[in-house]
Amino acid sequence: MIFGKIVGTVVSTQIDKEIKGKKCLLVQTCNHKGEVDDNYLVAVDLVGAGVEEIVIISQGSSARQTEVTHQKPVDCIIVGIVDMVEEHNKIVFKK
């Protein structure tokens, strides 16, 4: 799993019937402190994340292991919204 920051929404009028109706978000990957880099992903939102939130994403075959995405054409999903990250007994990110 990796960290990402929600930076937008992706709308597609032509999409596979298996994922039609699922909310897709534009995610910019980031480090554990919420500092973004230059990578972007499109992820299916399973948790109701919103713009500017730091999230936990899962990619590849792991993205198809949920009840919602099982055997669906999905490569990236949002599985959690980050409230806090602690590193070496110091809080480095807090919502």
Protein Blocks (a to p, Z undefined) as FASTA:
>chain_A
ZZdddfbdcddfbdcfklgoiacdddddddfkopacfbdcddddfkopaehiacdddehj
llmmcfklgoiacfbdcfbdcfbdceehiafbdZZ
